[in-house]
Each structure stands twice: as structure tokens, then as C-alpha cells.
């Protein structure tokens, strides 16, 4: 007979009885009823005094199933409750935070696009421009001074033809 551990389960369709037996004398100290279905062995092992053990008889209608591994997880009776608040309404801060995140993402994508464009422009080979020299300023000659008028009258021209 194998020892019943805390990780084991009692399985039965109609329920059954488990005997608590004294190890020294073999005397049955108590019979404990087990309800139908799959039941953990922990609560029944808590009833066993020192120097005794649980025993499942062949006519008890129970089977003992050991788990596949040696580790066991005890499930909470509240395991099906989600803990979510059914009355929860998102606040306006939540909406504004989403809008701000969208705006930041848009700005980042625009900035990324500008950076990509700048990197592509930097890859283009450019012809260096010679520095332009400043053209010499055009200096116009100053006009020649006008001759001053002669105060003496000019002599009258004489006809050519003779002295008459």
C-alpha cells in the first residue's frame, strides 16, 4: 500500500470512506466520509494523529491519484474572480494621454523622415563651388572741365578775295 501524500487526490463517483489506522496496533481509529468528485487529501491528512495513517479500503469506492509531478499548487477559492472593477470608466486624462502619445508618434515620424532625407542628401556627391570674388567697382571717369569763356571777342573773319 502506498502512502497518501498532500499532493494526492481522492476520486470517486459516489463518495466513500477513508479509515484512520493506528500504525502499531492496526486498529481503525475512525472512518471519515469523502464526498463525490475530486477532493484534495490535505484536509483529511490534517485529521490524522501522530502514529496513525490514512488508508483507503478496496470496498470504499475511492481511488487515490498522485499528481504527475511532485510539486503541487493549491488553488484559491477566489481563483475565478477577476478583480476587475465593472464600474470603471476611463478618465479624460486617459483620453488626453492617448492623444498626446499619438501626437508624439506623429512628430517622431516626421522628424525621422526629415533625418532620412538629410542622410540621403548628404550621400549625394556635390561639386564644390569656387568662392566668388568681389568684382572691382566700376569707376566712371569724371567729366572734363568745360573751357572757360574768353572775355575778348574773337576777330571777325575776313573774306577771301582781295583787298579792295
C-alpha positions as YAML, in Angstrom:
chain: A
units: angstrom
residues:
- id: 1
  name: UNK
  ca: [0.00, 0.00, 0.00]
- id: 2
  name: UNK
  ca: [1.34, 3.44, -0.91]
- id: 3
  name: UNK
  ca: [1.43, 6.36, 1.44]
- id: 4
  name: UNK
  ca: [-1.16, 9.10, 0.80]
- id: 5
  name: UNK
  ca: [0.56, 12.49, 0.37]
- id: 6
  name: UNK
  ca: [-0.75, 16.04, 0.42]
- id: 7
  name: UNK
  ca: [-0.40, 16.30, -3.36]
- id: 8
  name: UNK
  ca: [-2.70, 13.33, -3.98]
- id: 9
  name: UNK
  ca: [-6.44, 13.50, -4.70]
- id: 10
  name: UNK
  ca: [-9.36, 11.28, -3.71]
- id: 11
  name: UNK
  ca: [-11.54, 10.49, -6.72]
- id: 12
  name: UNK
  ca: [-14.97, 8.85, -6.61]
- id: 13
  name: UNK
  ca: [-18.28, 8.94, -8.42]
- id: 14
  name: UNK
  ca: [-20.48, 8.33, -5.37]
- id: 15
  name: UNK
  ca: [-18.25, 9.28, -2.45]
- id: 16
  name: UNK
  ca: [-16.69, 6.87, 0.03]
- id: 17
  name: UNK
  ca: [-14.92, 6.37, 3.35]
- id: 18
  name: UNK
  ca: [-11.31, 6.68, 4.44]
- id: 19
  name: UNK
  ca: [-10.02, 4.85, 7.53]
- id: 20
  name: UNK
  ca: [-7.58, 6.34, 10.03]
- id: 21
  name: UNK
  ca: [-5.48, 3.40, 11.26]
- id: 22
  name: UNK
  ca: [-3.05, 3.18, 14.18]
- id: 23
  name: UNK
  ca: [0.32, 2.00, 12.84]
- id: 24
  name: UNK
  ca: [1.31, -0.06, 15.93]
- id: 25
  name: UNK
  ca: [-1.89, -1.96, 16.65]
- id: 26
  name: UNK
  ca: [-3.55, -1.83, 13.19]
- id: 27
  name: UNK
  ca: [-6.78, -0.72, 14.89]
- id: 28
  name: UNK
  ca: [-9.20, 1.53, 12.98]
- id: 29
  name: UNK
  ca: [-9.39, 4.80, 14.91]
- id: 30
  name: UNK
  ca: [-12.02, 6.49, 12.73]
- id: 31
  name: UNK
  ca: [-13.91, 6.40, 9.44]
- id: 32
  name: UNK
  ca: [-14.13, 9.67, 7.53]
- id: 33
  name: UNK
  ca: [-16.63, 10.22, 4.72]
- id: 34
  name: UNK
  ca: [-15.40, 11.72, 1.44]
- id: 35
  name: UNK
  ca: [-17.90, 13.47, -0.88]
- id: 36
  name: UNK
  ca: [-18.16, 12.51, -4.57]
- id: 37
  name: UNK
  ca: [-15.86, 14.10, -7.13]
- id: 38
  name: UNK
  ca: [-12.19, 15.07, -6.91]
- id: 39
  name: UNK
  ca: [-11.17, 16.01, -3.38]
- id: 40
  name: UNK
  ca: [-7.74, 17.13, -2.09]
- id: 41
  name: UNK
  ca: [-6.19, 14.92, 0.59]
- id: 42
  name: UNK
  ca: [-4.81, 17.79, 2.68]
- id: 43
  name: UNK
  ca: [-7.87, 18.36, 4.90]
- id: 44
  name: UNK
  ca: [-8.09, 14.60, 5.63]
- id: 45
  name: UNK
  ca: [-4.39, 14.34, 6.49]
- id: 46
  name: UNK
  ca: [-4.87, 17.18, 8.99]
- id: 47
  name: UNK
  ca: [-7.25, 14.87, 10.94]
- id: 48
  name: UNK
  ca: [-4.67, 12.09, 11.32]
- id: 49
  name: UNK
  ca: [-2.95, 11.99, 14.77]
- id: 50
  name: UNK
  ca: [0.74, 11.20, 15.25]
- id: 51
  name: UNK
  ca: [1.44, 7.46, 14.84]
- id: 52
  name: UNK
  ca: [-1.52, 6.85, 12.51]
- id: 53
  name: UNK
  ca: [-2.15, 6.98, 8.77]
- id: 54
  name: UNK
  ca: [-4.96, 7.19, 6.21]
- id: 55
  name: UNK
  ca: [-5.95, 4.04, 4.42]
- id: 56
  name: UNK
  ca: [-8.36, 3.53, 1.54]
- id: 57
  name: UNK
  ca: [-10.00, 0.10, 1.54]
- id: 58
  name: UNK
  ca: [-10.84, -1.80, -1.65]
- id: 59
  name: UNK
  ca: [-14.60, -1.59, -0.99]
- id: 60
  name: UNK
  ca: [-14.55, 2.10, -0.04]
- id: 61
  name: UNK
  ca: [-15.35, 3.32, -3.57]
- id: 62
  name: UNK
  ca: [-12.39, 5.74, -3.61]
- id: 63
  name: UNK
  ca: [-9.29, 5.92, -5.74]
- id: 64
  name: UNK
  ca: [-6.13, 7.82, -4.84]
- id: 65
  name: UNK
  ca: [-4.47, 9.70, -7.69]
- id: 66
  name: UNK
  ca: [-0.96, 11.02, -7.31]
- id: 67
  name: UNK
  ca: [-0.03, 14.06, -9.42]
- id: 68
  name: UNK
  ca: [2.28, 13.70, -12.40]
- id: 69
  name: UNK
  ca: [4.93, 15.79, -10.68]
- id: 70
  name: UNK
  ca: [5.93, 16.22, -7.09]
- id: 71
  name: UNK
  ca: [5.04, 19.91, -6.99]
- id: 72
  name: UNK
  ca: [1.51, 20.97, -6.33]
- id: 73
  name: UNK
  ca: [-0.27, 24.29, -6.46]
- id: 74
  name: UNK
  ca: [-3.15, 24.84, -4.12]
- id: 75
  name: UNK
  ca: [-5.88, 26.80, -5.86]
- id: 76
  name: UNK
  ca: [-7.62, 29.64, -4.15]
- id: 77
  name: UNK
  ca: [-11.40, 29.50, -3.81]
- id: 78
  name: UNK
  ca: [-11.43, 33.02, -5.30]
- id: 79
  name: UNK
  ca: [-9.49, 31.99, -8.42]
- id: 80
  name: UNK
  ca: [-12.42, 32.62, -10.76]
- id: 81
  name: UNK
  ca: [-12.93, 36.20, -9.64]
- id: 82
  name: UNK
  ca: [-11.06, 38.55, -11.94]
- id: 83
  name: UNK
  ca: [-10.81, 41.50, -9.57]
- id: 84
  name: UNK
  ca: [-11.76, 43.88, -12.36]
- id: 85
  name: UNK
  ca: [-13.98, 46.79, -11.45]
- id: 86
  name: UNK
  ca: [-17.16, 46.56, -13.58]
- id: 87
  name: UNK
  ca: [-17.96, 50.23, -12.87]
- id: 88
  name: UNK
  ca: [-14.63, 51.51, -14.23]
- id: 89
  name: UNK
  ca: [-14.88, 54.44, -16.63]
- id: 90
  name: UNK
  ca: [-11.71, 55.78, -18.23]
- id: 91
  name: UNK
  ca: [-10.92, 59.33, -17.18]
- id: 92
  name: UNK
  ca: [-10.35, 62.24, -19.52]
- id: 93
  name: UNK
  ca: [-6.68, 62.05, -18.54]
- id: 94
  name: UNK
  ca: [-6.55, 58.62, -20.16]
- id: 95
  name: UNK
  ca: [-8.02, 60.01, -23.38]
- id: 96
  name: UNK
  ca: [-5.68, 63.00, -23.32]
- id: 97
  name: UNK
  ca: [-2.71, 60.74, -22.68]
- id: 98
  name: UNK
  ca: [-3.60, 58.64, -25.75]
- id: 99
  name: UNK
  ca: [-3.94, 61.79, -27.86]
- id: 100
  name: UNK
  ca: [-0.58, 63.07, -26.60]
- id: 101
  name: UNK
  ca: [1.08, 59.74, -27.37]
- id: 102
  name: UNK
  ca: [-0.37, 59.83, -30.90]
- id: 103
  name: UNK
  ca: [0.86, 63.39, -31.41]
- id: 104
  name: UNK
  ca: [4.34, 62.48, -30.17]
- id: 105
  name: UNK
  ca: [4.40, 59.47, -32.50]
- id: 106
  name: UNK
  ca: [3.39, 61.69, -35.45]
- id: 107
  name: UNK
  ca: [6.08, 64.24, -34.62]
- id: 108
  name: UNK
  ca: [8.67, 61.48, -34.28]
- id: 109
  name: UNK
  ca: [7.74, 60.03, -37.68]
- id: 110
  name: UNK
  ca: [8.02, 63.48, -39.27]
- id: 111
  name: UNK
  ca: [11.41, 64.01, -37.63]
- id: 112
  name: UNK
  ca: [12.56, 60.55, -38.72]
- id: 113
  name: UNK
  ca: [11.51, 61.33, -42.29]
- id: 114
  name: UNK
  ca: [13.44, 64.60, -42.25]
- id: 115
  name: UNK
  ca: [16.51, 62.83, -40.89]
- id: 116
  name: UNK
  ca: [16.29, 60.13, -43.59]
- id: 117
  name: UNK
  ca: [16.01, 62.82, -46.25]
- id: 118
  name: UNK
  ca: [19.01, 64.67, -44.83]
- id: 119
  name: UNK
  ca: [21.08, 61.47, -44.79]
- id: 120
  name: UNK
  ca: [20.21, 60.82, -48.44]
- id: 121
  name: UNK
  ca: [21.09, 64.39, -49.35]
- id: 122
  name: UNK
  ca: [24.43, 64.02, -47.57]
- id: 123
  name: UNK
  ca: [25.22, 60.97, -49.71]
- id: 124
  name: UNK
  ca: [24.86, 62.91, -52.96]
- id: 125
  name: UNK
  ca: [28.21, 63.98, -54.38]
- id: 126
  name: UNK
  ca: [28.37, 67.71, -54.71]
- id: 127
  name: UNK
  ca: [30.58, 69.84, -56.98]
- id: 128
  name: UNK
  ca: [32.40, 72.32, -54.83]
- id: 129
  name: UNK
  ca: [31.81, 75.93, -55.76]
- id: 130
  name: UNK
  ca: [34.83, 78.25, -56.08]
- id: 131
  name: UNK
  ca: [34.44, 81.24, -53.87]
- id: 132
  name: UNK
  ca: [33.18, 84.20, -55.86]
- id: 133
  name: UNK
  ca: [35.49, 87.14, -55.99]
- id: 134
  name: UNK
  ca: [34.01, 90.53, -55.46]
- id: 135
  name: UNK
  ca: [34.05, 92.37, -58.81]
- id: 136
  name: UNK
  ca: [36.14, 95.52, -58.89]
- id: 137
  name: UNK
  ca: [33.94, 98.55, -58.54]
- id: 138
  name: UNK
  ca: [33.29, 100.37, -61.78]
- id: 139
  name: UNK
  ca: [34.77, 103.81, -61.60]
- id: 140
  name: UNK
  ca: [33.41, 106.24, -64.15]
- id: 141
  name: UNK
  ca: [35.80, 108.94, -65.26]
- id: 142
  name: UNK
  ca: [34.75, 112.32, -64.13]
- id: 143
  name: UNK
  ca: [33.75, 114.66, -66.98]
- id: 144
  name: UNK
  ca: [36.43, 117.01, -68.30]
- id: 145
  name: UNK
  ca: [36.01, 120.53, -67.05]
- id: 146
  name: UNK
  ca: [34.31, 122.82, -69.54]
- id: 147
  name: UNK
  ca: [36.59, 125.56, -71.03]
- id: 148
  name: UNK
  ca: [36.12, 128.90, -69.52]
- id: 149
  name: UNK
  ca: [34.59, 131.59, -71.80]
- id: 150
  name: UNK
  ca: [37.04, 134.00, -73.44]
- id: 151
  name: UNK
  ca: [36.44, 137.61, -72.36]
- id: 152
  name: UNK
  ca: [37.82, 139.08, -75.62]
- id: 153
  name: UNK
  ca: [35.67, 138.94, -78.65]
- id: 154
  name: UNK
  ca: [37.00, 136.87, -81.46]
- id: 155
  name: UNK
  ca: [38.20, 138.79, -84.59]
- id: 156
  name: UNK
  ca: [35.86, 138.90, -87.46]
- id: 157
  name: UNK
  ca: [36.77, 136.69, -90.29]
- id: 158
  name: UNK
  ca: [37.80, 138.46, -93.49]
- id: 159
  name: UNK
  ca: [36.52, 137.49, -96.88]
- id: 160
  name: UNK
  ca: [38.98, 135.92, -99.15]
- id: 161
  name: UNK
  ca: [39.12, 137.57, -102.34]
- id: 162
  name: UNK
  ca: [41.32, 140.51, -102.20]
- id: 163
  name: UNK
  ca: [41.89, 143.84, -100.78]
- id: 164
  name: UNK
  ca: [39.52, 146.18, -102.14]
...
